[in-house]
């Protein structure tokens, strides 16, 4: 009788453990999250080619080279879309970019208005 009680008790424990395990997800490991940080850089375009854009930054002595993709957006200071033809050498811009390994990938390029100063005629 004692063996029968022990077997019944063992069966109940195994049954309960089995139900508990069945309710747990198959893979209880945590998934890694990728954090993408977007950074900005102000400067003037010194080169614009089919695969990259080179910006002479106001804060760095060396020009920075950014790649861009089909999803890169081009807007004016108000956020309105602009034609890619407005993105050319000599134009002041703010580049929003993300690092992809060692590459800087432009996600958005804001074309800023050029300011011209006029001196009064004397």
Secondary structure as UniProt FT lines:
FT   HELIX           2..23
FT   STRAND          38..48
FT   STRAND          52..57
FT   STRAND          64..76
FT   TURN            77..78
FT   HELIX           84..86
FT   TURN            89..90
FT   STRAND          92..100
FT   TURN            101..102
FT   STRAND          103..111
//
